Amino acid sequence: MAFRDQAHAYLDFSIGGFLLQALLAAVAGAAVFVRNYWERLKAIIFEGRLLGKPASSEKQPLSSDQVEPKG
């Protein structure tokens, strides 16, 4: 007989703690990732850079007639 009808297997009670720890680690990792890359994510999501459009907030160098006189 190649297969048995019953496996007689069990899950230890500590598996719940392990799964909770893994879930909390995934949430903490996602929070750190978002915090570190928040500006890039905002540019992609809100400024349309995902589709290859140029961002309108990029600063262009001023020409000589746009520079304010000092004094």
N, C-alpha and C positions, 0 to 999 in steps of 0.2 A: 504494500500500500504506500503510494508516494506522498499523499497528503493526509494529514490528520483532521478530524472533524473539529476538535477544539485545540486552541493554541496554549491555553493555560498561561496567558501573559497578563501583566498588570502594569499600570502606571503608578509610579511612586508618588507619594503626597508632595514631595518637593518639586515636582514638575510645574506646579502652579506658581511657585516662587520664581523658578527659572524663567518661565514665560513672562511673568510680570517684569522681571529684571530686564529681559530682552526688549520688551515693549518700551519701558522707560528709557533704556539706552538708545533706542531708535528715535524716540521723540526728542531726547536731548541732542542727539547728533543732528537731526533735522533743524532744530532751533539754532545750533551753532553755525550750520551751513548757511541758513537764511541770514543770520546776523552778519556773517562775514561777506556775503555776496549780495546784500540788500540793494546797493546802488546799481549793480549790474542787472539784477532782477527787475528793478523798477524801470530801467532803461529799456529792457526787452519787452516788458509787459505794457507799460504806459506810453512809451514813445514810438512804438512800432518798429524797433530795430530787428525784431524777429523776422520781419518780412524784407529786410534789407533797405528800408527807407532811411535816409539820413536823419539824424536827430536834429531838431530845430534849436535845441538848447546849446549846441556846440558853439563856442566862441570863435568868431572870425577875427583875424588880425585887422586892426584899424588902419585905414589909409591915411595919408598925410593931411587930407582936408577934414578928417573926422577927429583928429587929435585936438583936445582942448588946449588953448594957450595957457602957459604958466604965468602967474603973476597977478 
